[in-house]
Amino acid sequence: MNDEELKEQVVKALKEVYDPEIPVDVYELGLIYEIKIFPINNVYILMTLTSPSCPSAGTIPGEIEAKVRSIEGVNDVSVELTFEPTYSTEMMSEVAKLELGFM
């Protein structure tokens, strides 16, 4: 699997992870800032949460790591949490905005 195919599989896995308080996956919510694939199928994900005091802060990054690590061929996964830039609803996809009634 090449880097682009692996990245597609990572996005697919991310779309299976939900914030328990919001019925939209973390990818469509715009919580994923960056996905990088490094040699030998090492995956780096830079992400945020809806707020620094998010009650799911302790579980969502770990769930993301587990989902991505379960992709066949992935060697290692690193999930970094950041709050810069600050999350806003403008980061949501149109799908998420429709689902949550923002459009």
C-alpha positions as CSV (number, residue, x, y, z in Angstrom):
1,M,0.0,0.0,0.0
2,N,1.4,3.4,-1.0
3,D,1.3,6.5,1.2
4,E,-1.8,7.9,-0.4
5,E,-3.7,4.6,0.0
6,L,-2.6,4.4,3.6
7,K,-3.8,8.0,4.2
8,E,-7.2,7.1,2.8
9,Q,-7.4,4.1,5.2
10,V,-6.4,6.4,8.1
11,V,-9.2,8.8,7.2
12,K,-11.7,5.9,7.0
13,A,-10.6,4.8,10.5
14,L,-10.9,8.3,11.8
15,K,-14.5,8.5,10.5
16,E,-15.3,5.6,13.0
17,V,-14.3,7.7,16.0
18,Y,-17.0,9.9,17.6
19,D,-17.0,12.5,20.3
20,P,-19.6,10.9,22.6
21,E,-21.4,14.2,23.1
22,I,-21.7,15.0,19.3
23,P,-23.2,12.6,16.7
24,V,-20.5,13.4,14.1
25,D,-17.1,11.7,13.6
26,V,-13.9,13.5,14.6
27,Y,-12.8,13.9,11.0
28,E,-15.9,15.6,9.8
29,L,-16.0,17.7,13.0
30,G,-12.6,19.2,11.9
31,L,-10.7,17.9,14.9
32,I,-8.0,16.4,12.7
33,Y,-5.5,19.1,11.7
34,E,-2.9,17.0,10.0
35,I,-2.1,13.4,8.9
36,K,1.4,12.5,7.9
37,I,2.8,9.2,6.6
38,F,6.5,8.6,7.3
39,P,8.7,5.8,5.9
40,I,7.8,2.3,6.8
41,N,4.1,3.2,7.4
42,N,4.5,5.3,10.5
43,V,1.4,7.6,11.0
44,Y,1.4,11.0,12.7
45,I,-1.8,12.7,13.5
46,L,-2.1,16.3,14.8
47,M,-5.5,16.9,16.4
48,T,-7.5,19.1,18.7
49,L,-10.7,18.8,20.8
50,T,-13.7,21.0,20.8
51,S,-12.4,22.6,24.0
52,P,-9.5,22.1,26.4
53,S,-12.0,21.0,29.1
54,C,-13.6,18.4,26.8
55,P,-14.6,15.5,29.1
56,S,-13.5,13.0,26.4
57,A,-9.9,14.4,26.3
58,G,-8.6,11.3,27.9
59,T,-10.3,8.8,25.6
60,I,-10.6,10.3,22.1
61,P,-6.8,10.4,21.3
62,G,-6.4,6.8,22.5
63,E,-9.3,5.6,20.5
64,I,-7.9,7.3,17.4
65,E,-4.5,5.7,18.0
66,A,-6.1,2.2,18.4
67,K,-8.3,2.6,15.3
68,V,-5.3,3.7,13.1
69,R,-3.0,1.1,14.6
70,S,-5.5,-1.6,13.6
71,I,-5.0,-0.8,9.9
72,E,-3.1,-3.7,8.3
73,G,0.5,-2.6,7.5
74,V,0.7,0.3,9.9
75,N,3.9,0.2,11.8
76,D,3.5,2.9,14.5
77,V,1.1,5.7,15.3
78,S,1.7,9.0,17.1
79,V,-1.3,11.2,18.0
80,E,-0.4,14.8,19.2
81,L,-3.0,17.0,20.8
82,T,-2.9,20.7,20.3
83,F,-5.1,23.7,21.0
84,E,-3.5,26.0,18.5
85,P,-5.3,27.1,16.5
86,T,-8.3,27.2,18.7
87,Y,-11.2,25.0,17.5
88,S,-14.2,26.6,16.0
89,T,-17.3,25.4,14.2
90,E,-15.8,26.9,10.9
91,M,-13.5,23.8,10.9
92,M,-16.5,21.4,10.4
93,S,-17.1,19.9,7.1
94,E,-20.4,20.7,5.3
95,V,-21.6,17.2,6.2
96,A,-21.1,17.9,9.9
97,K,-22.7,21.3,9.7
98,L,-25.8,19.8,8.1
99,E,-25.9,17.0,10.6
100,L,-25.7,19.5,13.5
101,G,-28.1,22.1,12.0
102,F,-25.5,24.8,11.3
103,M,-26.7,25.1,7.7
